[in-house]
Amino acid sequence: MLIKNVRIENSKNTSDIRVEEGMIREIGGHLEPLENEDVVEGQGGLALPPFVDCHVHLDTCLSLDRTGPNLSGTLFEGIRVWSEYRKKLDKEEVKERALRTLCMYRKKGVQYIRSHVDISNDLTAFEALLEIKEQVRDEIEIQLAAFPQDGVMTSEKVRRNLEEAVAMGADVIGGIPHFELTREYGEKSIQYIMELAQKYDKLVDLHCDEIDDDQSRFLEVLAAKAYETGMGAKVSASHTTAMHSYNNAYCNKLFRVLSMSGINIIANPLVNVNLQGRFDTYPKRRGITRVKELSENNINVSMGHDDIYDPFYPLGNGDMTQVLLMGLHLCHMMGYRELNDSYRIITHNGAKTLNLSAQQYGIAAGRPANFNILKGRNFFEALREREGIQYCVRKGKIIYRKE
């Protein structure tokens, strides 16, 4: 297949991309079609690496009709509503909802996903998503994070479930230190999870400081452990919304620790702008971590959709450009250069968070033929006009084409 006339990652000039046997064989200007070669006309559109959703809960997506609403809109009611529903989870029902969600993602050009899966009650959802992961591997690559929604120090049962999920094939070990019963338990949970990850050579991704409390400071504990162990690049902190309440002097010190540790930060703008600030009258906090300032301090920041039509978020369709656009507005990242370069947050930064190797990801000769083509001469134009994905190519095959 020959893709003609596309601008690769905001390039001013158009290029052609030749794909053979699932790989990018050649990139150049004015490549001539080979005999019997399929030709796709890119019409001067924008070619980007696949979008990456670094944080979603496939086990809860599309469950709102079954769980009932979150009337207060708070994180804690969302957890309570989900905790009641998960007692009667059916494996096939989880798989059906997950497949419908992944169909949305495919149409939005998302080819890499990290999904947290609640293992506190039992492993029904985790077993379901292990099967789904294998079923869709040719179109979407999924990392599964074993997530103890109730906290790992809650009970011996939760810790047993967590270790069993790791043995079954979890890629990532999750946690939620700010939801543990005490500050001390939160710190112990981080120590436990980091030791488990070292033992089994797993990635770490904690729901960390997802609260408006400026005294919730588990991020510094996680970063210190990542620095001490040398695991930094394999460790992520999701949400970190308490950072919007930290004073600037503390943040200045925190950024140094984060930079030294090399950990990744994952923001979830759509969901956290909904859940955070619920206890505020006015002024209301924005509900997002300091994306701009973290980026300026050379700390890798990526983003996730987090939830889709469930007790934590009643909207969503898997569109990572919508996630990004909300984040850019909330963080005052509206300069032309910021907007034009922001695609990296949901592409290259996400790939780094997921620990994808340089040879796995990106548009270059010798790499897998995985990419999207969007309408627009650059990402600023594509983001402003929101025409969506024109083509989604995976392993050299067009898996979605806009009619």
Wavefront OBJ file of the C-alpha trace (Angstrom):
o trace
v 0.000 0.000 0.000
v 1.195 3.506 -0.837
v -0.103 6.493 1.134
v 0.316 9.623 -0.988
v 0.600 13.265 0.046
v 0.523 13.408 3.845
v 2.234 15.798 6.236
v 4.008 13.728 8.899
v 3.747 15.287 12.375
v 3.204 18.913 11.305
v 5.745 18.839 8.478
v 5.264 21.707 6.050
v 6.013 19.411 3.119
v 4.038 16.363 2.027
v 5.523 12.872 1.886
v 4.505 9.434 0.681
v 4.551 6.344 2.906
v 5.069 2.880 1.439
v 3.762 -0.012 3.546
v 4.731 -3.653 2.996
v 3.991 -6.682 5.174
v 2.743 -4.541 8.034
v 5.871 -2.365 8.170
v 6.782 1.102 6.908
v 9.312 0.320 4.174
v 9.936 3.749 2.720
v 9.114 7.411 3.250
v 9.872 9.985 0.571
v 8.543 12.541 -1.841
v 6.781 11.545 -5.047
v 7.137 7.768 -4.687
v 5.854 5.921 -7.732
v 3.256 3.161 -7.211
v 4.495 -0.366 -7.761
v 2.635 -2.849 -9.929
v -0.683 -3.865 -8.281
v 0.037 -1.606 -5.279
v -3.001 -0.082 -3.559
v -2.801 3.714 -3.458
v -4.492 5.881 -0.815
v -4.633 9.617 -1.476
v -3.924 11.521 1.744
v -4.923 14.875 0.195
v -2.335 16.829 2.156
v -3.710 15.609 5.489
v -1.840 15.106 8.742
v -0.213 11.758 9.537
v 0.297 11.096 13.252
v 1.312 8.071 15.291
v -1.674 6.273 16.879
v -3.388 7.936 19.817
v -2.648 6.479 23.251
v -5.166 6.380 26.116
v -3.014 5.966 29.207
v -5.849 5.608 31.701
v -9.311 4.113 31.331
v -11.497 1.615 33.193
v -12.841 -0.775 30.568
v -14.610 -2.792 33.261
v -16.861 0.167 34.144
v -17.342 1.743 30.680
v -20.933 1.878 29.378
v -22.322 0.603 32.691
v -24.331 3.682 33.734
v -27.706 2.249 32.682
v -27.062 -0.713 34.969
v -25.400 0.968 37.954
v -27.714 3.959 38.239
v -26.589 7.580 38.476
v -24.068 9.315 40.694
v -26.400 11.982 42.099
v -23.811 14.062 43.975
v -21.251 13.868 41.175
v -18.475 13.148 43.682
v -15.707 10.590 43.335
v -16.732 8.940 46.579
v -20.329 8.382 45.508
v -19.050 7.042 42.202
v -16.943 4.502 44.092
v -19.917 3.559 46.281
v -22.274 3.095 43.314
v -19.744 0.998 41.419
v -18.884 -1.055 44.519
v -22.523 -2.069 44.865
v -22.850 -3.045 41.210
v -19.604 -5.024 41.006
v -21.008 -7.604 43.460
v -23.148 -8.994 40.634
v -20.769 -8.594 37.678
v -21.230 -11.062 34.861
v -18.167 -11.964 32.808
v -19.945 -11.950 29.457
v -21.624 -8.640 30.222
v -18.226 -7.064 31.003
v -16.833 -8.389 27.714
v -19.796 -7.079 25.730
v -19.444 -3.571 27.172
v -15.674 -3.586 26.678
v -15.984 -4.598 23.022
v -18.467 -1.813 22.333
v -16.097 0.649 23.992
v -13.132 -0.574 21.947
v -15.174 -0.141 18.771
v -15.507 3.539 19.711
v -11.770 3.782 20.272
v -10.954 2.263 16.877
v -13.009 4.927 15.116
v -11.127 7.598 17.066
v -7.668 6.359 16.097
v -6.707 4.948 19.509
v -4.470 1.878 19.166
v -2.869 1.711 22.621
v -4.770 1.599 25.909
v -3.952 1.087 29.568
v -7.031 -0.129 31.398
v -7.316 -0.336 35.164
v -9.478 -3.252 36.305
v -11.031 -3.415 39.781
v -9.908 -6.605 41.543
v -11.033 -5.758 45.096
v -14.180 -7.905 45.135
v -13.172 -10.736 42.776
v -11.398 -11.369 39.470
v -14.466 -11.620 37.211
v -13.754 -8.387 35.325
v -10.041 -9.104 35.138
v -10.639 -12.532 33.602
v -13.036 -10.979 31.089
v -10.574 -8.323 30.004
v -7.700 -10.784 29.707
v -9.789 -12.544 27.060
v -10.702 -9.271 25.351
v -7.044 -8.197 25.310
v -6.164 -11.296 23.312
v -9.229 -11.002 21.085
v -8.473 -7.456 19.861
v -4.664 -7.560 19.821
v -4.469 -7.122 16.025
v -6.277 -3.774 16.241
v -5.662 -2.397 19.742
v -2.871 -3.148 22.194
v -4.118 -3.195 25.788
v -2.146 -3.069 29.035
v -4.121 -4.304 32.030
v -3.521 -2.750 35.446
v -4.716 -4.791 38.429
v -6.450 -2.065 40.440
v -7.428 -2.512 44.113
v -10.228 0.095 44.170
v -10.713 -0.369 47.934
v -7.005 -0.015 48.743
v -4.459 -2.804 49.167
v -4.232 -2.433 52.956
v -7.999 -2.871 53.343
v -7.863 -6.632 53.701
v -5.794 -9.736 53.113
v -8.347 -10.732 50.446
v -7.540 -7.678 48.336
v -3.823 -8.417 48.525
v -4.439 -12.030 47.519
v -6.556 -10.893 44.563
v -3.870 -8.433 43.523
v -1.108 -11.041 43.556
v -3.329 -13.546 41.730
v -4.090 -10.971 39.012
v -0.362 -10.354 38.618
v 0.205 -14.114 38.255
v -2.614 -14.285 35.665
v -0.916 -11.737 33.435
v -1.425 -8.168 34.666
v 0.992 -5.789 32.925
v 0.710 -3.088 35.576
v 0.154 -2.988 39.347
v -2.264 -0.302 40.515
v -3.115 1.275 43.836
v -4.934 4.164 45.487
v -2.974 5.442 48.507
v -5.172 8.475 49.212
v -8.198 6.157 49.638
v -6.508 3.940 52.230
v -7.869 4.187 55.773
v -4.998 6.285 57.130
v -1.983 8.246 55.937
v 0.239 5.483 57.302
v -1.682 2.827 55.374
v -1.296 4.916 52.224
v 2.478 4.957 52.591
v 2.537 1.238 53.391
v 0.495 0.545 50.255
v 3.084 2.314 48.095
v 5.891 0.309 49.677
v 3.958 -2.943 49.166
v 3.119 -2.199 45.520
v 6.654 -1.145 44.617
v 8.097 -4.308 46.150
v 5.540 -6.430 44.301
v 6.389 -4.709 41.021
v 10.097 -5.322 41.516
v 9.477 -8.959 42.403
v 7.472 -9.644 39.219
v 9.073 -7.010 36.958
v 5.825 -5.102 36.372
v 4.953 -1.496 35.651
v 3.324 0.625 38.369
v 0.434 3.074 37.950
v -1.235 4.491 41.049
v -4.377 6.564 41.353
v -2.527 9.186 43.339
v -3.898 12.187 45.254
v -7.166 12.276 43.294
v -8.690 14.637 45.812
v -8.958 18.376 46.510
v -7.132 18.028 49.845
v -3.865 19.989 49.774
v -2.517 17.711 52.508
v -2.757 14.628 50.309
v 0.878 14.251 49.312
v 1.483 10.628 48.367
v 3.021 11.682 45.058
v 6.261 12.667 46.772
v 6.376 9.267 48.489
v 5.867 7.435 45.189
v 8.472 9.591 43.422
v 11.010 9.003 46.204
v 10.485 5.223 45.963
v 10.795 5.365 42.174
v 14.045 7.298 42.553
v 15.463 4.960 45.199
v 14.685 1.830 43.182
v 15.640 3.228 39.788
v 12.197 2.258 38.485
v 11.241 5.803 37.482
v 10.361 5.277 33.814
v 8.229 2.243 34.761
v 6.193 4.185 37.338
v 3.179 6.443 36.708
v 1.002 8.587 38.927
v -2.522 9.107 37.624
v -4.743 12.105 38.398
v -2.617 13.960 41.030
v -5.396 16.564 41.261
v -4.421 17.594 44.799
v -1.575 19.403 43.049
v -4.025 22.102 42.010
v -4.329 22.907 45.734
v -0.641 22.756 46.674
v 1.132 26.031 47.375
v 3.701 27.101 44.821
v 6.670 26.791 47.170
v 5.871 23.129 47.814
v 5.284 22.480 44.099
v 8.687 23.948 43.279
v 10.284 21.394 45.601
v 8.022 18.606 44.334
v 8.907 19.206 40.677
v 12.573 18.640 41.507
v 11.778 15.276 43.097
v 9.531 14.268 40.189
v 12.181 15.227 37.656
v 14.872 13.307 39.530
v 12.680 10.216 39.763
v 11.730 10.121 36.064
v 8.141 9.030 36.757
v 5.204 9.756 34.449
v 2.135 11.825 35.283
v -1.246 10.981 33.729
v -3.945 13.668 33.689
v -7.623 12.851 33.122
v -9.208 16.226 32.276
v -12.749 15.194 31.336
v -13.442 13.122 34.422
v -11.603 15.202 36.979
v -13.186 18.476 35.924
v -16.453 16.666 36.630
v -15.500 15.036 39.954
v -13.236 17.623 41.587
v -14.269 20.883 43.212
v -17.571 19.360 44.385
v -17.016 20.589 47.929
v -16.177 24.131 46.762
v -18.638 27.006 46.614
v -16.659 29.789 44.905
v -14.017 29.972 43.674
v -14.241 26.406 42.302
v -11.023 24.557 41.573
v -10.489 23.339 38.024
v -9.924 19.704 38.899
v -6.733 19.007 36.968
v -3.073 18.611 37.779
v -0.496 21.212 36.687
v 0.059 19.920 33.155
v 1.766 23.039 31.829
v 4.148 23.470 34.744
v 5.009 19.758 34.857
v 5.823 19.818 31.142
v 7.968 22.903 31.563
v 9.961 20.990 34.188
v 10.642 18.132 31.730
v 8.284 15.709 33.476
v 6.480 13.394 31.076
v 2.740 14.120 31.047
v 0.192 12.065 29.144
v -3.600 11.842 29.329
v -6.439 9.389 29.671
v -10.177 9.291 29.055
v -10.618 7.522 32.423
v -14.352 6.755 32.191
v -17.045 6.510 29.537
v -20.747 6.572 30.447
v -20.408 5.133 33.936
v -20.964 6.323 37.561
v -17.823 8.471 37.398
v -18.543 10.240 34.094
v -21.847 10.272 32.173
v -20.397 11.244 28.762
v -17.487 10.210 26.548
v -16.887 8.380 23.257
v -13.197 7.440 23.300
v -12.037 10.590 21.495
v -8.585 11.509 22.859
v -8.626 14.851 21.036
v -11.646 15.778 23.155
v -9.719 14.795 26.285
v -6.764 16.861 25.123
v -8.874 19.874 24.200
v -10.438 19.989 27.672
v -6.998 19.767 29.260
v -5.583 22.546 27.091
v -8.456 24.858 28.042
v -8.208 24.113 31.762
v -4.442 24.547 31.867
v -4.307 27.770 29.806
v -2.264 26.088 27.090
v -3.854 28.029 24.245
v -0.879 29.574 22.462
v -0.449 28.559 18.825
v 2.736 26.579 19.409
v 1.292 24.872 22.502
v -1.806 23.855 20.564
v 0.092 22.714 17.481
v 2.556 20.598 19.472
v -0.016 19.262 21.937
v -0.623 16.098 19.882
v 2.550 14.753 21.525
v 0.700 14.502 24.865
v -1.664 11.869 23.452
v 0.898 10.199 21.179
v 4.618 10.174 22.041
v 4.180 11.057 25.724
v 1.596 8.314 26.055
v 3.888 5.805 24.346
v 6.625 6.719 26.826
v 4.214 6.243 29.741
v 3.291 2.773 28.464
v 6.994 1.954 28.037
v 6.670 1.265 24.312
v 10.088 0.909 22.715
v 11.333 3.354 20.103
v 11.147 0.575 17.512
v 7.483 -0.106 18.347
v 6.091 3.372 17.897
v 6.312 6.324 15.542
v 6.222 7.013 11.804
v 9.601 5.990 10.432
v 10.988 3.444 7.990
v 11.474 0.070 9.648
v 8.730 0.552 12.227
v 5.261 -1.028 12.323
v 2.793 0.638 9.957
v 0.553 2.037 12.688
v -0.696 5.582 12.175
v -3.665 7.883 11.688
v -4.442 10.353 8.939
v -6.424 13.425 9.976
v -7.861 16.215 7.899
v -5.766 19.363 8.290
v -2.383 20.751 7.308
v -1.167 20.630 10.918
v -2.467 19.637 14.332
v -3.659 23.143 15.178
v -5.958 23.034 12.175
v -7.050 19.449 12.867
v -7.815 20.276 16.504
v -9.722 23.448 15.656
v -11.852 21.965 12.889
v -12.366 18.538 14.536
v -13.055 16.630 11.321
v -11.911 13.426 13.008
v -9.884 10.473 11.788
v -9.907 9.939 8.018
v -7.904 6.699 8.085
v -6.675 4.496 10.920
v -3.920 2.092 9.811
v -2.805 -0.814 11.992
v -0.093 -3.298 10.979
v -0.371 -2.046 7.426
v -4.136 -2.536 7.169
v -6.815 0.142 7.144
v -8.966 -0.745 10.172
v -11.118 2.380 9.935
v -11.949 4.649 7.025
v -14.242 7.646 7.376
v -17.105 7.344 4.928
l 1 2 3 4 5 6 7 8 9 10 11 12 13 14 15 16 17 18 19 20 21 22 23 24 25 26 27 28 29 30 31 32 33 34 35 36 37 38 39 40 41 42 43 44 45 46 47 48 49 50 51 52 53 54 55 56 57 58 59 60 61 62 63 64 65 66 67 68 69 70 71 72 73 74 75 76 77 78 79 80 81 82 83 84 85 86 87 88 89 90 91 92 93 94 95 96 97 98 99 100 101 102 103 104 105 106 107 108 109 110 111 112 113 114 115 116 117 118 119 120 121 122 123 124 125 126 127 128 129 130 131 132 133 134 135 136 137 138 139 140 141 142 143 144 145 146 147 148 149 150 151 152 153 154 155 156 157 158 159 160 161 162 163 164 165 166 167 168 169 170 171 172 173 174 175 176 177 178 179 180 181 182 183 184 185 186 187 188 189 190 191 192 193 194 195 196 197 198 199 200 201 202 203 204 205 206 207 208 209 210 211 212 213 214 215 216 217 218 219 220 221 222 223 224 225 226 227 228 229 230 231 232 233 234 235 236 237 238 239 240 241 242 243 244 245 246 247 248 249 250 251 252 253 254 255 256 257 258 259 260 261 262 263 264 265 266 267 268 269 270 271 272 273 274 275 276 277 278 279 280 281 282 283 284 285 286 287 288 289 290 291 292 293 294 295 296 297 298 299 300 301 302 303 304 305 306 307 308 309 310 311 312 313 314 315 316 317 318 319 320 321 322 323 324 325 326 327 328 329 330 331 332 333 334 335 336 337 338 339 340 341 342 343 344 345 346 347 348 349 350 351 352 353 354 355 356 357 358 359 360 361 362 363 364 365 366 367 368 369 370 371 372 373 374 375 376 377 378 379 380 381 382 383 384 385 386 387 388 389 390 391 392 393 394 395 396 397 398 399 400 401 402 403
